[in-house]
Amino acid sequence: MNKVKSAMGAHRCAPMLLYLLLASLLFTACHDDAEDIENMTKQTVFVYMPWTGSQSNSGLLTALKANLDSIESAIRSTNGLGDTRALVFLSETATSSTLFEFTYDDKQRTISRNTLKTYSGADYIQLEGLKAILEDVKSMAPANNYAMIVGGHGTGWTFKDSWEKYPYYAPQAFFFDDDADNMATTRAYQSNGNDPETRFFGSVSDLKSYSTDVPTLAKAIEDAGMKMQFIMFDDCYMSNVEVAYELRNVTNFLIASTCEVMKVGFPYQTMWASLARWQPQYSAAVSAFKSFYQNYQYPYGTVAAIDCRKMEELAAVMKLINEKYSFDETKLEELQVLDGFNTHIFYDFGDYVNHLCTEKALANRMESALNSVVVSKANTDEFYTYLYQSPYTVKLNTFSGIAISDPSQNSVVKKSIDRTAWYKATH
C-alpha cells in the first residue's frame, strides 16, 4: 500500500515539476530579453557627411566640420546625450572616411570622438557601400529608433545621370549658351564682391563621381533594415514631394529645405536638443531654424518637417486632380519659384495646386492632405541663390513647405521626372 501511495505521489509531482521547469525557462527567457533591451539605446542618430568635393577641392569639408563642432557644443550644453547615441561618418578626402562616435564623460563633462572604423575608397556613393555603412552603425549602436542627418550638397530628386554640362560649370563665373536651362538668371541683389556661398556650390563640380541618387539611399536603408524616425537633409532643394514620396517607406519624417541652404548649414547648436531624443520635437526644431536665420547676417532660409507616412494620401488626391486638370503653361510665370535656375526646376507645391485645381471640394481635400503632410514649416521673407556665382534673392510670396517639379520645362526634369515614384503614382 505504501508503494502505491509513493507511486501516486510521484505521479502528482511530475506535472508540478514540469510546470516549475517551464516557468523557470520562461522567466529566464524573459530575463534575457530584458537584458537585451536594456543594452539597446533608445535612439541612435547617424550623422552622414560623405565627400562633397572633387579631386581638386574639398567642397564643404570646413563647413561640415564646423557643424560637427556645433553638435558637440550642443551635447555639452545639455550635459550629455541621455538615451541617445550619436555616430558620425565623415569623409576627409574622396577616398578616406571615418566612422566615429560622440561620447560624453559625465564626471569630467568632456566629449570625445571615438573612432569605430575607417574606410577607404568611395563605395559610400553606391548601394552596397552605403548599406554596409548603415549596417555598421546598426551593429555598433543598436537602438529602438534610428535617425539620420545628411550633410552636404543636394540636387533634390533629380538623377545624376540626367545632368550633362551642368553642374560641371557651376563654379565658374561665366555662362554657356548651349546650357541655357541650367544657368542662373541675374536679378536684383546688392553684391559686394564677396557673396556668401550656399551648399549647392562647390562639389557639384564632380556630381557624378561623388553623389548618390535618392532611390539608392532609400534602398540602402531598406536593405539595412533600419527604418528612420526622421531623415534631415542639411542640403539644398531636398524638401519636395518627389523626395518625400521616395522615402515614405524608410522614414517617418523628412526635415529639409525647399531652396538653397546657406553654407553655414542648419543651426545644430539650437536644433540638436529637439531632435536627439526619443520623441523628436519637430516644431521646436523648425522654430530654432527660423530664429537662427532671422537673426543671421544672411537672413535667408526655408525649412519644413514632412510626415512621409501621409504621402500616399497626398499622392492619391494629386492623381485625382491630374485626371481632371492640365496645367496652363501660360501661367508658369505666376508660380512661386524656389530655385535659381534660369529654367526653374522647383516650384511651391501649394501654389501649383492652387493654380491647377479649380474645383472647391477637391481643392479643400488637397489642402487637408497637405496640412497633414507638412507638420511644421518656416521661411524668411526671401530665399537666396548662389548658382554660377550669380547671387540674387527672390521674395517668397507664398510658402507651403514643400516643392514640386511637375510644371518645370527644364530639360533635366523633362528627361527624368517620369522615373520618380511620385510621378508614377500621380499620373
C-alpha positions as CSV (number, residue, x, y, z in Angstrom):
1,M,0.0,0.0,0.0
2,N,2.9,2.3,0.8
3,K,4.4,1.6,-2.6
4,V,1.2,2.5,-4.3
5,K,0.9,5.8,-2.3
6,S,4.6,6.6,-3.1
7,A,4.0,6.0,-6.8
8,M,0.9,8.1,-6.8
9,G,2.8,10.9,-5.0
10,A,5.5,10.8,-7.6
11,H,2.9,10.9,-10.4
12,R,1.3,14.0,-8.8
13,C,4.7,15.7,-8.5
14,A,5.5,15.2,-12.2
15,P,3.2,17.9,-13.6
16,M,4.3,20.3,-10.8
17,L,8.0,19.7,-11.7
18,L,7.2,20.2,-15.4
19,Y,5.3,23.4,-14.6
20,L,8.3,24.7,-12.5
21,L,10.7,23.8,-15.2
22,L,8.7,25.6,-17.9
23,A,8.2,28.6,-15.6
24,S,11.9,28.7,-14.9
25,L,12.7,28.6,-18.7
26,L,10.1,31.3,-19.4
27,F,11.5,33.5,-16.6
28,T,15.0,33.0,-17.9
29,A,13.9,33.9,-21.5
30,C,12.1,37.0,-20.4
31,H,15.0,38.0,-18.2
32,D,17.4,37.6,-21.2
33,D,15.1,39.6,-23.4
34,A,15.0,42.3,-20.7
35,E,18.8,42.4,-20.7
36,D,19.0,42.7,-24.4
37,I,16.5,45.6,-24.4
38,E,18.4,47.2,-21.6
39,N,21.6,47.0,-23.6
40,M,20.0,48.9,-26.5
41,T,19.8,52.6,-26.5
42,K,16.5,54.3,-27.2
43,Q,17.8,56.3,-30.2
44,T,20.8,56.3,-32.4
45,V,21.4,59.4,-34.5
46,F,23.6,58.8,-37.5
47,V,25.2,61.9,-39.0
48,Y,26.3,61.1,-42.5
49,M,28.7,63.5,-44.2
50,P,30.2,62.0,-47.3
51,W,32.7,63.7,-49.6
52,T,31.4,66.9,-51.1
53,G,34.4,68.0,-53.1
54,S,36.3,66.8,-56.2
55,Q,39.9,65.8,-56.8
56,S,40.9,69.4,-56.7
57,N,38.8,71.0,-54.0
58,S,37.5,70.0,-50.5
59,G,33.9,71.1,-51.1
60,L,32.1,71.7,-47.9
61,L,34.5,69.9,-45.6
62,T,35.3,73.0,-43.5
63,A,31.6,73.8,-43.1
64,L,30.7,70.2,-42.2
65,K,33.5,70.1,-39.5
66,A,32.0,73.3,-38.1
67,N,28.6,71.6,-38.0
68,L,30.1,68.8,-36.0
69,D,31.6,71.3,-33.6
70,S,28.2,72.7,-33.2
71,I,26.7,69.3,-32.4
72,E,29.5,68.7,-29.9
73,S,28.7,72.1,-28.3
74,A,25.0,71.2,-28.1
75,I,25.8,67.9,-26.4
76,R,28.0,69.7,-23.9
77,S,25.4,72.4,-23.2
78,T,22.7,69.8,-22.5
79,N,25.1,67.8,-20.2
80,G,25.3,64.7,-22.3
81,L,23.4,62.5,-24.7
82,G,20.9,61.0,-22.4
83,D,19.3,58.0,-24.1
84,T,20.8,58.9,-27.5
85,R,23.9,57.7,-29.2
86,A,25.5,59.8,-31.9
87,L,27.6,58.3,-34.7
88,V,29.2,60.2,-37.5
89,F,30.5,59.2,-40.9
90,L,32.9,61.8,-42.2
91,S,34.9,61.8,-45.4
92,E,38.1,63.7,-45.0
93,T,39.0,63.1,-48.7
94,A,37.2,61.4,-51.6
95,T,38.7,58.0,-50.6
96,S,39.3,58.3,-46.8
97,S,36.4,58.2,-44.4
98,T,35.9,57.6,-40.7
99,L,33.0,56.3,-38.5
100,F,33.3,57.7,-35.0
101,E,31.0,58.2,-32.0
102,F,30.5,61.2,-29.8
103,T,30.8,60.1,-26.1
104,Y,30.3,62.2,-23.1
105,D,32.0,61.8,-19.7
106,D,29.6,62.8,-17.0
107,K,32.2,63.2,-14.4
108,Q,34.7,65.2,-16.4
109,R,32.0,66.8,-18.5
110,T,34.1,66.3,-21.6
111,I,33.2,65.0,-25.1
112,S,35.4,62.5,-27.0
113,R,35.3,61.4,-30.6
114,N,36.0,57.7,-30.5
115,T,36.9,56.1,-33.9
116,L,34.9,52.9,-34.6
117,K,36.0,52.2,-38.1
118,T,37.9,53.6,-41.1
119,Y,37.0,53.2,-44.8
120,S,39.0,53.6,-48.0
121,G,37.6,54.2,-51.5
122,A,34.3,55.8,-52.5
123,D,32.0,52.9,-52.1
124,Y,29.7,55.1,-50.0
125,I,28.1,56.5,-53.1
126,Q,27.0,53.0,-54.2
127,L,24.1,50.9,-52.8
128,E,26.2,48.2,-51.3
129,G,28.7,50.6,-49.8
130,L,26.1,52.7,-48.2
131,K,24.2,49.7,-47.0
132,A,27.4,48.4,-45.4
133,I,27.9,51.7,-43.6
134,L,24.4,51.6,-42.2
135,E,24.8,48.0,-41.1
136,D,28.0,49.0,-39.3
137,V,26.0,51.7,-37.5
138,K,23.3,49.3,-36.6
139,S,25.6,46.7,-35.2
140,M,27.8,49.1,-33.3
141,A,25.0,51.2,-31.9
142,P,21.8,49.1,-31.8
143,A,18.7,51.1,-30.9
144,N,15.0,51.0,-30.7
145,N,14.8,54.0,-33.0
146,Y,17.2,55.3,-35.7
147,A,17.5,58.8,-37.2
148,M,19.8,60.1,-40.0
149,I,21.2,63.5,-40.7
150,V,22.7,64.0,-44.1
151,G,25.1,66.9,-44.6
152,G,26.4,68.0,-48.0
153,H,25.1,69.2,-51.3
154,G,21.7,68.5,-52.7
155,T,20.1,68.5,-56.2
156,G,16.6,67.4,-55.0
157,W,15.1,64.4,-56.6
158,T,17.0,64.8,-59.8
159,F,19.1,61.9,-61.0
160,K,22.8,62.5,-61.5
161,D,22.8,60.8,-64.9
162,S,20.3,63.3,-66.2
163,W,22.8,66.2,-65.9
164,E,25.0,66.9,-68.9
165,K,27.2,70.0,-68.9
166,Y,25.8,71.4,-65.8
167,P,26.7,71.2,-63.0
168,Y,30.4,70.9,-64.1
169,Y,30.4,74.6,-65.0
170,A,28.7,75.7,-61.8
171,P,31.8,77.0,-60.0
172,Q,32.8,79.1,-63.0
173,A,31.8,82.8,-63.3
174,F,30.6,82.7,-66.9
175,F,27.7,81.2,-68.8
176,F,27.4,78.7,-71.7
177,D,24.8,79.4,-74.4
178,D,24.2,75.7,-75.1
179,D,23.3,75.0,-71.5
180,A,20.8,77.8,-71.0
181,D,18.3,75.7,-69.0
182,N,20.7,75.5,-66.1
183,M,22.2,78.9,-66.0
184,A,21.2,81.3,-63.2
185,T,19.4,84.4,-64.0
186,T,20.8,87.6,-62.5
187,R,18.3,89.5,-60.5
188,A,18.3,92.4,-58.0
189,Y,20.9,91.7,-55.3
190,Q,23.4,94.1,-53.7
191,S,26.6,92.2,-54.4
192,N,29.7,93.3,-52.5
193,G,32.1,91.1,-54.4
194,N,32.3,88.7,-51.5
195,D,29.0,86.9,-51.7
196,P,28.1,84.2,-49.2
197,E,28.1,80.7,-50.7
198,T,25.4,78.0,-50.3
199,R,25.5,74.3,-50.0
200,F,24.8,74.0,-53.7
201,F,28.2,75.5,-54.6
202,G,31.4,73.6,-54.7
203,S,31.3,69.8,-55.0
204,V,28.8,69.9,-57.8
205,S,31.9,70.3,-60.0
206,D,32.1,66.4,-59.8
207,L,28.5,65.5,-59.1
208,K,28.6,62.2,-61.0
209,S,31.6,60.9,-59.1
210,Y,30.6,61.7,-55.6
211,S,26.8,61.7,-55.3
212,T,24.0,59.3,-54.5
213,D,20.5,59.3,-56.0
214,V,17.6,59.4,-53.6
215,P,16.3,55.9,-54.6
216,T,19.7,54.5,-53.8
217,L,19.6,56.0,-50.4
218,A,16.1,54.6,-49.8
219,K,17.1,51.1,-51.0
220,A,20.2,51.1,-48.8
221,I,18.2,52.0,-45.7
222,E,15.6,49.4,-46.5
223,D,18.2,46.7,-47.1
224,A,19.9,47.5,-43.9
225,G,16.6,47.1,-42.0
226,M,16.7,50.3,-40.0
227,K,13.8,52.5,-40.8
228,M,14.4,56.0,-39.6
229,Q,12.4,58.1,-37.2
230,F,13.5,61.0,-39.3
231,I,15.9,61.9,-42.1
232,M,17.2,65.5,-42.0
233,F,18.9,66.8,-45.2
234,D,21.2,69.7,-44.5
235,D,21.4,70.2,-48.2
236,C,19.8,72.3,-51.0
237,Y,16.5,71.5,-52.6
238,M,15.5,68.4,-50.7
239,S,12.0,69.3,-49.4
240,N,10.0,68.2,-52.4
241,V,7.2,65.8,-53.0
242,E,9.4,63.6,-55.1
243,V,11.9,63.0,-52.4
244,A,9.3,62.7,-49.6
245,Y,7.4,60.1,-51.6
246,E,10.5,58.2,-52.4
247,L,11.4,57.9,-48.7
248,R,7.9,57.2,-47.4
249,N,8.7,53.6,-46.6
250,V,12.1,54.2,-44.9
251,T,11.5,57.2,-42.7
252,N,8.6,58.6,-40.7
253,F,9.6,62.2,-41.1
254,L,11.7,64.3,-43.5
255,I,13.3,67.6,-42.4
256,A,14.6,69.7,-45.3
257,S,14.7,72.9,-47.2
258,T,12.9,73.7,-50.5
259,C,15.7,76.1,-51.5
260,E,19.4,76.5,-51.3
261,V,20.9,76.2,-47.8
262,M,23.5,78.8,-46.8
263,K,27.0,77.3,-46.5
264,V,26.8,77.5,-42.7
265,G,24.1,74.9,-42.8
266,F,21.5,74.1,-40.2
267,P,21.9,75.6,-36.7
268,Y,22.7,72.4,-34.8
269,Q,23.6,74.3,-31.6
270,T,19.9,75.0,-31.1
271,M,18.2,72.3,-33.2
272,W,20.1,69.3,-31.7
273,A,18.2,69.1,-28.4
274,S,14.9,68.9,-30.2
275,L,15.9,66.1,-32.5
276,A,18.2,63.8,-30.5
277,R,15.5,62.4,-28.3
278,W,13.1,59.5,-28.0
279,Q,10.3,61.7,-29.3
280,P,11.7,64.4,-31.6
281,Q,10.1,67.8,-31.3
282,Y,9.8,68.8,-35.0
283,S,8.1,72.1,-34.4
284,A,10.7,73.2,-31.9
285,A,13.5,72.3,-34.3
286,V,11.8,74.3,-37.1
287,S,11.4,77.2,-34.8
288,A,15.1,77.0,-33.9
289,F,16.0,77.1,-37.6
290,K,13.8,80.1,-38.2
291,S,15.1,82.0,-35.2
292,F,18.7,81.5,-36.3
293,Y,18.2,82.6,-39.9
294,Q,16.1,85.6,-39.0
295,N,19.0,86.9,-37.0
296,Y,21.8,85.6,-39.2
297,Q,23.9,88.1,-41.2
298,Y,22.5,86.5,-44.3
299,P,18.8,86.1,-43.4
300,Y,17.8,83.5,-46.0
301,G,16.4,80.1,-45.2
302,T,13.4,77.7,-45.6
303,V,12.7,74.5,-43.7
304,A,9.8,72.1,-43.2
305,A,9.1,68.9,-41.3
306,I,7.3,66.4,-43.5
307,D,5.3,63.4,-42.4
308,C,6.2,60.9,-45.0
309,R,3.6,58.4,-43.7
310,K,0.9,60.7,-45.1
311,M,2.5,61.0,-48.6
312,E,0.3,58.2,-50.0
313,E,-2.9,60.2,-49.3
314,L,-1.3,63.3,-50.8
315,A,-0.4,61.3,-54.0
316,A,-3.9,59.9,-54.2
317,V,-5.5,63.4,-54.2
318,M,-2.9,64.6,-56.7
319,K,-3.8,61.8,-59.0
320,L,-7.5,62.8,-58.9
321,I,-6.5,66.4,-59.7
322,N,-4.2,65.4,-62.6
323,E,-7.0,63.2,-64.0
324,K,-9.3,66.3,-64.2
325,Y,-6.9,69.1,-64.9
326,S,-3.9,70.0,-67.0
327,F,-1.7,72.9,-66.1
328,D,-1.9,76.0,-68.3
329,E,1.7,76.7,-69.2
330,T,0.9,80.4,-69.8
331,K,0.6,80.7,-66.1
332,L,4.0,79.3,-65.4
333,E,5.4,82.8,-64.6
334,E,2.8,83.2,-61.9
335,L,4.0,80.3,-59.8
336,Q,6.2,80.7,-56.8
337,V,9.7,79.6,-57.8
338,L,12.1,78.1,-55.3
339,D,15.4,77.9,-57.1
340,G,18.0,79.9,-59.0
341,F,18.0,78.0,-62.3
342,N,17.2,80.0,-65.5
343,T,14.6,77.4,-66.4
344,H,13.3,76.5,-63.0
345,I,13.1,73.0,-61.5
346,F,11.4,73.6,-58.2
347,Y,8.0,75.3,-57.6
348,D,5.9,75.7,-54.5
349,F,3.6,72.7,-54.3
350,G,0.7,74.5,-52.7
351,D,0.8,77.4,-55.1
352,Y,1.0,75.0,-58.1
353,V,-2.1,73.1,-56.9
354,N,-4.0,76.3,-56.4
355,H,-3.3,77.3,-60.0
356,L,-4.1,73.8,-61.3
357,C,-7.3,72.8,-59.5
358,T,-10.5,75.0,-59.6
359,E,-12.9,72.5,-58.0
360,K,-13.5,73.7,-54.5
361,A,-14.2,70.3,-52.9
362,L,-11.1,68.7,-54.5
363,A,-9.0,71.7,-53.6
364,N,-10.2,71.5,-50.0
365,R,-9.3,67.8,-49.9
366,M,-5.9,68.6,-51.1
367,E,-5.4,71.4,-48.6
368,S,-6.4,69.0,-45.8
369,A,-3.9,66.4,-47.1
370,L,-1.2,68.9,-47.4
371,N,-1.7,70.2,-43.9
372,S,-1.3,66.6,-42.7
373,V,1.9,66.2,-44.6
374,V,3.6,69.4,-43.6
375,V,3.6,69.3,-39.8
376,S,5.7,72.4,-39.4
377,K,7.4,75.0,-41.7
378,A,9.3,78.2,-41.6
379,N,10.7,80.7,-44.0
380,T,12.4,84.1,-44.2
381,D,11.0,86.8,-46.5
382,E,13.3,85.9,-49.3
383,F,15.4,83.0,-50.4
384,Y,19.0,83.3,-51.8
385,T,20.7,81.5,-54.6
386,Y,24.4,81.4,-55.5
387,L,24.3,79.3,-58.7
388,Y,27.1,80.2,-61.1
389,Q,28.4,82.9,-58.8
390,S,25.4,85.0,-59.9
391,P,23.8,85.6,-56.5
392,Y,20.4,87.0,-56.2
393,T,17.3,86.9,-53.9
394,V,13.7,86.0,-54.6
395,K,10.7,87.1,-52.5
396,L,8.6,84.3,-51.0
397,N,5.0,85.4,-51.6
398,T,3.7,82.0,-50.6
399,F,5.3,79.0,-48.9
400,S,3.7,75.6,-48.4
401,G,6.9,74.0,-47.1
402,I,7.3,71.5,-50.0
403,A,8.2,71.8,-53.7
404,I,7.2,70.0,-56.9
405,S,8.7,69.8,-60.3
406,D,5.6,68.8,-62.4
407,P,5.3,72.1,-64.2
408,S,9.0,72.5,-64.9
409,Q,10.2,72.9,-68.5
410,N,13.8,72.3,-67.6
411,S,15.5,69.6,-69.8
412,V,16.7,67.7,-66.7
413,V,13.1,67.4,-65.5
414,K,11.7,66.6,-68.9
415,K,14.1,63.7,-69.4
416,S,13.7,62.0,-66.0
417,I,10.7,63.1,-63.9
418,D,8.7,60.1,-65.1
419,R,11.2,57.9,-63.4
420,T,10.2,59.1,-60.0
421,A,7.9,57.1,-57.8
422,W,5.8,60.2,-57.2
423,Y,5.2,60.9,-60.9
424,K,4.2,57.2,-61.4
425,A,1.8,57.4,-58.5
426,T,0.1,60.6,-59.6
427,H,-0.1,60.4,-63.4
